[in-house]
């Protein structure tokens, strides 16, 4: 009578380990790219939140926009304490948002730090909001609605 042993051979196990290793390497590379895209999406959401606060300021002060980003940040939920940089999880001026003292069209963030939302105004009549992504300014620029 011939006995047959059940189980896997060493070659089969090695092939399975190699395949799992290849899949893991691909997943790790995709995970990093997904994190970068998620952080940039969160930064765009921060830009929109800052825009809503800027428009709220304009409504409160008879169509006059804030001349400084700190005036807008004061109108953020809990005075901006929950407004954080998506890349570094920091809050406050220079960490999550900044003020651009000079007006330019289009506005640039003027920062090398990722996740900063920059606010710039033109004599309280117009504003622009731009942000820094992972490596460069995002192509999205938000402007005043009035």
Helices and strands as residue ranges (DSSP letters): H 10-60, H 69-73, G 77-80, E 97-100, E 117-122, E 126-131, E 142-143
